[in-house]
Amino acid sequence: MCTQGRSFLSYLKNILPIYAVLVLLFLTSTDSVFAFSFGPPEEKTGAPNEGTCADAGCHAGNNLNDPDGLLMLAAIPETYEPNQVYEIIVSLARDGQSRWGFEMTALDENGASAGSFEAADATNTQLKDANSKQYIMHTAAGSAQGTNDENQWTLKWTAPDADIGPITFYAAGNAANGDFTPAGDYIYTTSEESTPPVPIVAGVSLEIVGDAALSTVDTVAGVNYTLKVTNTGNMMDTIMLEASAEVGIEGSVLGALSDRSVDLEAGAEAEITLTVAGDVLIKPGDYNINVTATSKTDSTMTAEVTTTTTIEMPPPPPTPETPPPPPTPWDVNADGKVNIQDLVLVANEFGQSGESLKGDVNGDGKVNIQDLVLVASRFGEDTSAGQ
């Protein structure tokens, strides 16, 4: 029995080193097989100065970004707003694959970490840091063993608290076949850029098209001016318009606008009409009306123009013409009296005919007895009152 016991111990002594070597080899050989299912090593996103898991000694053997698969980053903000939280979806697809992994980082132009990730889905994502850079990646559960053809992860990213320039998101993904070896796995990389917020610039200009000074005698109808308003900012804006007035005890002059506000895209312009009119009590003179344009986005951005309207005194109504006095042809010498001298003048031209004869009292072109009778019938009449 003792001999058999010693023989058994001797046997164990001889074979234990062999098993130890085998176990060590197994652990060593499976380390690379199991380790990355719990999350990839940091700095494997394909960012500048970083490699990927397609490097030799890792998931090598297939081309990086083989065309039969695709890694996508969804909902990366085209323009980020400071301190804004964004939900990002990482999607990886390749037919025939059944285990998945990813790693992502966000860097500024200097290669420094930008913003901060949050493992909103702590079951499937985790955070790690390396060389002052933050990474988010899959967990063991997040490798989704047995999920065929595609997988995705949801995470959150908070933008920096200020404009730090463009930010680039770098990501790498592993579409694995789930056989616990690096063979048959495909590595994909992608990147997306988010630009800083565009500063809002508001601005407005206002000018008079044509004459800035007009006159009128019709104070009620007034005069019209054409104004051009322009949005000089870099975004759509509502431009508010206001006209002044001159109000007094003896009448008022008001400015009325065809539009009190206009919506304009950046760089766009519009024409509006300003009508300046008064009331019947207003006195003649020069009246200045100001028009102010103000940006609704930034009320400190204004522009102003001034029009000068001259109210003129209307001309007096025409005076009715005094009708001419009735003719008194029997006062032949037009001395204001009908007397013997008039009879003598007619007698001197008696029997004549033609035009412009003074003795032709009745205007029939002949001087005869009828003309003498007319003068005689008015003999002694004073005709000076009608002259």
C-alpha positions in Angstrom: 0.0 0.0 0.0 2.8 2.4 1.0 4.6 1.5 -2.2 1.5 2.2 -4.2 1.0 5.5 -2.4 4.5 6.6 -3.1 4.1 5.6 -6.8 0.9 7.7 -7.0 2.5 10.7 -5.5 5.4 10.3 -7.8 3.0 10.2 -10.7 1.3 13.4 -9.6 4.7 15.0 -9.2 5.5 14.2 -12.8 2.3 15.3 -14.5 1.5 18.5 -12.5 4.1 20.6 -14.3 2.6 19.5 -17.6 -0.9 20.5 -16.5 0.4 23.8 -15.1 2.0 24.6 -18.4 -1.2 23.6 -20.3 -3.4 25.8 -18.0 -1.0 28.7 -18.4 -1.0 28.3 -22.2 -4.8 28.1 -22.1 -5.1 31.3 -20.1 -2.6 33.0 -22.2 -4.3 32.0 -25.4 -7.8 32.9 -24.3 -6.8 36.2 -22.8 -7.1 38.0 -26.1 -10.2 36.1 -26.9 -12.2 37.1 -23.8 -10.6 40.4 -22.7 -12.1 42.7 -25.4 -15.6 41.4 -24.9 -15.5 43.3 -21.6 -14.4 46.5 -23.4 -11.6 47.3 -25.8 -8.3 48.9 -24.8 -8.3 52.7 -24.7 -7.0 54.8 -27.6 -8.3 52.5 -30.4 -10.8 54.9 -32.0 -8.7 55.7 -35.1 -8.3 59.3 -34.0 -5.1 61.1 -34.8 -2.1 59.4 -33.1 -4.4 56.4 -32.2 -4.6 53.0 -33.8 -7.5 50.6 -34.1 -8.2 47.0 -33.2 -7.3 46.1 -36.7 -3.7 46.5 -35.8 -1.4 43.5 -35.9 -1.8 41.3 -32.8 -5.5 42.3 -32.3 -8.4 41.7 -34.6 -6.2 41.5 -37.6 -6.6 39.6 -40.8 -9.4 41.6 -42.5 -9.2 44.9 -44.2 -10.1 48.0 -42.2 -13.5 49.3 -43.2 -14.4 46.4 -45.4 -17.2 47.6 -47.7 -19.7 44.9 -46.6 -20.2 46.6 -43.2 -20.9 50.0 -41.9 -20.3 52.0 -38.7 -22.5 55.1 -38.2 -22.9 57.9 -35.6 -26.5 59.2 -35.5 -27.6 62.5 -34.0 -24.2 64.2 -33.8 -25.2 67.9 -33.6 -24.1 69.8 -36.7 -23.7 72.8 -34.5 -23.4 72.3 -30.7 -24.8 74.7 -28.1 -22.7 75.1 -24.9 -23.8 72.8 -22.0 -26.5 71.2 -24.2 -26.9 67.4 -23.7 -27.2 65.3 -26.8 -28.3 61.7 -27.2 -26.1 59.9 -29.7 -26.7 56.5 -31.3 -23.7 54.3 -32.5 -24.8 51.7 -35.1 -22.7 48.9 -36.4 -23.8 46.5 -39.1 -22.4 43.6 -41.1 -24.4 40.5 -42.3 -23.4 37.3 -40.7 -21.7 38.8 -37.6 -23.1 38.1 -34.1 -21.0 40.0 -31.5 -20.3 43.7 -31.4 -18.1 46.3 -29.8 -17.3 50.0 -30.1 -15.2 52.8 -28.7 -15.6 56.5 -29.1 -14.0 59.8 -28.1 -14.6 63.5 -28.8 -11.6 65.8 -29.4 -11.0 69.4 -30.1 -8.6 70.8 -32.8 -5.7 70.3 -30.4 -6.5 66.7 -29.7 -7.8 67.4 -26.2 -11.0 65.8 -24.8 -14.1 67.9 -25.7 -17.3 67.8 -23.7 -18.1 64.8 -21.6 -19.8 61.4 -22.3 -22.3 59.8 -20.0 -23.0 56.1 -20.0 -26.7 56.6 -19.9 -27.1 52.8 -20.6 -24.8 51.5 -17.9 -25.6 47.9 -18.8 -24.2 48.2 -22.3 -21.8 51.1 -22.1 -19.0 52.3 -19.8 -16.5 55.1 -19.5 -12.7 55.0 -19.3 -9.9 57.6 -19.3 -6.5 57.5 -20.9 -3.9 60.3 -21.3 -6.4 62.9 -20.2 -8.9 61.8 -22.8 -12.4 60.3 -22.1 -13.6 57.2 -23.9 -17.0 55.5 -24.0 -17.2 51.9 -25.1 -19.2 48.6 -24.8 -19.4 46.4 -21.7 -19.5 42.6 -21.7 -23.3 42.7 -21.9 -23.1 45.5 -24.5 -21.2 43.2 -26.9 -24.6 41.6 -27.6 -23.5 38.1 -28.1 -26.0 36.3 -30.4 -27.4 39.5 -31.9 -27.2 39.0 -35.7 -26.3 41.4 -38.5 -26.4 44.7 -36.6 -26.3 46.3 -33.2 -26.5 49.8 -31.7 -25.6 51.6 -28.5 -27.2 54.8 -27.0 -25.2 57.3 -25.0 -25.2 60.9 -24.0 -22.7 63.7 -24.6 -22.7 67.1 -23.0 -21.2 69.9 -25.0 -18.5 72.1 -23.5 -19.6 75.2 -21.5 -18.2 77.5 -24.2 -17.2 77.7 -27.8 -14.0 75.7 -28.2 -14.0 75.5 -32.0 -14.8 72.4 -34.1 -15.2 69.1 -32.2 -14.6 65.8 -33.9 -16.2 62.5 -32.8 -14.0 59.5 -33.6 -15.3 56.0 -33.3 -14.2 52.4 -34.1 -16.4 49.3 -34.1 -15.8 45.6 -34.1 -18.3 43.4 -36.0 -17.2 40.0 -34.6 -18.4 36.5 -35.4 -18.6 35.4 -31.8 -16.3 32.4 -32.0 -14.0 33.7 -29.2 -11.1 34.2 -31.5 -9.8 37.4 -33.3 -10.3 35.7 -36.7 -13.3 36.5 -38.7 -13.8 39.9 -37.0 -14.1 43.2 -39.0 -13.0 46.6 -37.7 -14.7 49.8 -38.9 -14.0 53.5 -38.1 -15.9 56.7 -38.7 -15.8 60.3 -37.6 -18.2 63.2 -37.5 -17.6 66.9 -36.8 -19.7 69.3 -34.8 -19.0 73.0 -35.3 -19.3 75.7 -32.7 -22.4 77.8 -32.4 -22.7 80.6 -35.0 -22.7 84.0 -33.2 -26.0 85.8 -33.7 -25.4 89.1 -35.4 -28.4 91.5 -35.6 -28.4 94.6 -37.8 -30.7 96.9 -39.7 -30.3 99.7 -42.2 -32.9 102.3 -43.4 -32.7 104.7 -46.3 -35.0 107.0 -48.3 -35.5 106.1 -51.9 -35.8 109.3 -53.9 -36.3 112.8 -52.4 -36.1 113.2 -48.6 -37.9 116.6 -48.8 -41.3 117.2 -50.5 -43.9 119.9 -50.4 -47.7 120.1 -50.7 -50.6 122.5 -50.4 -53.0 119.7 -49.7 -52.2 119.0 -46.0 -54.9 116.4 -45.6 -53.8 114.2 -48.6 -50.1 114.8 -47.7 -47.1 113.4 -49.5 -45.6 109.9 -49.8 -42.0 108.8 -49.2 -40.5 105.4 -50.2 -38.2 103.9 -47.6 -36.0 100.8 -47.9 -35.3 98.7 -44.9 -32.6 96.0 -44.9 -31.7 93.2 -42.5 -27.9 93.4 -42.2 -27.7 90.6 -39.6 -26.9 86.9 -40.2 -30.3 85.4 -39.4 -33.9 86.0 -40.1 -35.2 89.0 -38.1 -38.4 91.0 -37.6 -37.7 94.7 -38.2 -40.0 97.0 -36.2 -40.8 100.5 -37.7 -42.1 103.6 -36.0 -42.8 107.2 -37.3 -42.8 110.3 -35.3 -45.3 113.2 -35.3 -45.4 116.9 -34.7 -48.5 117.7 -32.6 -49.4 121.3 -31.6 -52.3 123.4 -30.5 -52.7 124.8 -34.0 -52.7 121.5 -35.8 -50.7 118.3 -36.3 -48.5 116.6 -38.8 -48.3 112.8 -38.6 -46.3 110.1 -40.3 -48.2 106.9 -41.2 -46.4 103.7 -42.4 -47.7 101.1 -44.8 -46.1 98.4 -42.6 -45.2 98.6 -38.9 -43.0 95.5 -39.1 -41.4 93.3 -41.7 -39.9 89.8 -41.5 -36.7 89.6 -43.4 -34.1 86.9 -44.1 -30.5 87.8 -43.6 -29.5 90.3 -46.3 -33.0 90.8 -47.5 -34.7 94.1 -48.0 -38.2 95.6 -48.4 -39.7 98.9 -49.4 -42.4 100.6 -47.3 -44.4 103.8 -47.8 -44.4 106.7 -45.4 -47.3 109.1 -45.7 -46.9 112.5 -44.1 -50.1 114.5 -43.7 -51.6 117.2 -41.5 -55.0 118.5 -40.6 -56.9 121.6 -41.7 -55.5 123.6 -38.7 -51.9 123.2 -39.6 -49.9 126.3 -40.5 -47.6 126.5 -43.5 -44.0 125.6 -42.7 -41.4 122.8 -42.7 -42.2 119.6 -40.7 -39.6 116.9 -39.9 -40.8 113.3 -39.5 -38.4 110.7 -38.2 -38.7 107.0 -39.0 -36.9 104.5 -36.8 -36.2 100.8 -37.7 -35.4 98.4 -34.8 -34.2 94.8 -34.8 -36.5 92.6 -32.8 -33.6 90.2 -32.1 -31.4 93.0 -30.6 -33.3 96.2 -29.7 -30.0 98.1 -29.5 -29.6 97.8 -33.3 -31.5 100.7 -34.9 -31.5 102.9 -37.9 -33.2 106.3 -38.5 -34.0 108.6 -41.4 -35.6 112.0 -41.4 -38.0 113.5 -44.0 -38.9 117.2 -44.3 -42.3 118.1 -45.6 -43.1 121.7 -46.5 -46.8 122.7 -46.0 -47.4 125.6 -48.4 -50.2 128.2 -48.3 -52.8 127.3 -50.8 -53.4 130.0 -53.5 -56.4 132.2 -53.0 -59.6 131.3 -54.8 -59.9 133.0 -58.2 -61.7 136.4 -58.1 -64.8 136.5 -60.3 -64.4 138.8 -63.3 -66.4 142.0 -63.3 -68.7 141.9 -66.3 -68.0 144.6 -68.8 -70.5 147.5 -68.9 -73.3 147.3 -71.4 -72.4 149.0 -74.7 -73.6 152.6 -75.3 -73.0 153.1 -79.0 -75.3 156.2 -79.1 -72.6 158.0 -77.2 -70.8 158.2 -80.4 -67.8 160.3 -79.2 -67.8 158.4 -75.9 -67.7 161.5 -73.7 -70.3 160.2 -71.3 -73.2 162.3 -72.6 -75.6 161.9 -75.5 -76.0 165.3 -77.0 -75.9 167.3 -80.2 -72.3 166.4 -80.9 -73.3 162.8 -81.3 -76.0 163.7 -83.8 -73.5 165.8 -85.7 -71.1 162.8 -85.9 -73.8 160.6 -87.3 -74.9 163.2 -89.7 -71.3 163.6 -91.0 -71.2 159.9 -92.0 -74.9 159.8 -93.2 -75.2 157.6 -96.3 -71.9 155.8 -95.8 -71.5 152.0 -95.5 -68.7 149.8 -94.3 -66.9 148.7 -91.2 -65.6 150.8 -88.2 -68.0 153.7 -88.9 -68.7 155.6 -85.7 -72.0 156.8 -87.0 -73.2 153.2 -87.5 -74.9 153.1 -84.1 -77.0 150.0 -84.7 -74.0 148.1 -86.3 -75.8 147.2 -89.5 -72.9 148.4 -91.7 -74.8 151.6 -92.9 -75.2 155.0 -91.5 -78.8 156.1 -92.1 -81.9 157.5 -90.5 -82.1 154.6 -88.1 -78.8 155.6 -86.5 -80.0 159.2 -86.1 -83.2 157.9 -84.4 -81.3 155.8 -81.9 -79.1 158.8 -80.9 -82.1 161.1 -80.7 -84.0 158.6 -78.5 -81.2 158.7 -76.0 -80.6 162.4 -76.2 -79.5 163.9 -72.9 -78.6 160.4 -71.4 -75.5 160.2 -69.0 -73.5 157.2 -70.0 -70.5 157.8 -67.8 -71.8 155.4 -65.0 -71.4 152.4 -67.2 -67.9 153.2 -68.3 
